[in-house]
């Protein structure tokens, strides 16, 4: 699955659960974990406070992203989803988070 398709899935899943929280940026980075298994790091940087996201909503967003990925046999990269409040990154460039 390409980065654009992943961003689209992530945005839709996030908006379904947290429609009152604005997404500032979605960073998608393919890579490998410590066992050399393929992964896709997905950082959702949202413009809000940490407290605005509840645990159940976070789990539902992650589950939806994982369930909507392409055929795991053809595209084995597992999505690792992280939720980051824009206020937590300070003055760092959101593209580097």
N, C-alpha and C positions, 0 to 999 in steps of 0.2 A: 504494500500500500504506500502511495507516495505521501509526502508531507502535507500537501494541500488537502488531500482526502482526510487525513488524520485530523488536521485543524478543523475541518468542517464537522466531523463527528464529535470532536471535543467541544466545540462551541455549542452545538445543538444539545448535547447531553448536559452541559453546564447550565445553559439557559433554561432547560426544562426544570432543573432542580432549584436554581438560584436566580430566578428571573429579575429580582430586584438588585442584583449585584452585577456591575459592569466588568466585562473582561477587558483588561488593558493590553495584554499580549499573550500569545500562545507560542512557546518555543518547542520545537520538535527536533530531537537530535538522535539519529540512529547510532548504535554502538554495540558494545559487548559487556556482559557482566563479568564478575571475577572468575567464573567458570568458562568463559569464552562463549557463552550462549548469546545469541542475538537479542538485543533489546531496543526499545525506542523510549528515550527519556522525553516525557511530555511535562513541561512546566506551564501551569496555568497561572498567570499573574493577573490578579483581579484588583480592581480599584475599590477597596473596602477594608473592613476590619476583620481580623481573624475570627472574631466571635460571630460574624454573619453566616459562617458556614457551619452546619451541624454535621455530626458524624454520619447519620443515616443518609443524608444527601450526598456526602462525599463518597460513601460506599456505592450508592446508586449510580453516580457519575462514572466511577471506576468500572463498575460492572457493565454499564452500557458501552463504554469505550472498548473494553475487552471483548464483549460479545459481538460487536459490529466490525471487528477487524476481518480482513480477508482470510481465506483458507489458511489455517496455521501450518499445514503441510507445505504449502507453496510460499508463504510468508511467515516464517517462524518467529519473527521479532516480537517479543512480548512487551506491551506498553507498561511503563512505570510512570504513574501519574502523580504529580506533585502540585499542591495548591500553595501559592505564595501571595501574600498580601503585598500590594505595591508599597505600602508604608514600611514593610520589613526589609526592602532592598535599599532603602536610603537613596544615596546619590549615584549608586551603580547603574550602569546602562542595562535596561531590561533585556536587551538582546543577549547579554552575556550570562544571564541567570539561568 
